[in-house]
Amino acid sequence: MIHPLPLADLDPRPQPPEPPLPSDCCDSGCDPCVNDTYAEELAYYRQALAAWKSRHPDSE
């Protein structure tokens, strides 16, 4: 018998990106720097979270 999955399982809340460790940046001006990549991932996460919250208005 097939059991339907709860909506939360089909549309899980986005998880924030893991921030880089201070030692991950070598301060050599890399392009892209790990901090730049993290900033982009964080912006994407915030957009995804806002969209998720609009689909789940009863969430915190």
N, C-alpha and C positions, 0 to 999 in steps of 0.2 A: 504494500500500500504506500502510495506517495503522500508525504505530509508536506504541506506548503511551508516555506520558510517564513519566519517573521520578517516584516518590512525592514527592520534594522539590519538583518543579515543580508538583505538584497541591496541595501544602500547604507553601508557603514559610515559612521562619522569620520571625516578626514583626520588623519593624525599629523601633528606638527613635525616638521623636519628636525632631525637631530642637529643641534648647533655644532660647529667645528670646535675642536679643542684649541686653546690658545697656541699650543705647539704645532697645530696643523698649518698655520700661516708662517711662511719663512721671511716675510717682510722684504721680499726681493722685487715686488711690483709685478708679480705674475699676472697674466691676462688669459683667463680669468683667475682671480684670487679665490681661494676657498670661501672667503667671507662674501665675495660678490655672488658666488654660486648659492651660498646659504641665503642671502638676501632675496635672490630670485625665487628660490624654493619657498621661502617664508611668504612672499607676496602671492605666489600660486596657492599656497595652503590657505591663506586668509580669504582669497576669492572662493576657493572650493568650500571652505567652512561657511561662508556667507550663503552660498548657493544651497548647501546642505541644510542650514538653519531655515531657509525659506521653504524647503520641502518638508521640514520637521518643526513646525511652529511651536509644538508643545515641549520641545527640548529646552533644557535649562536656559 
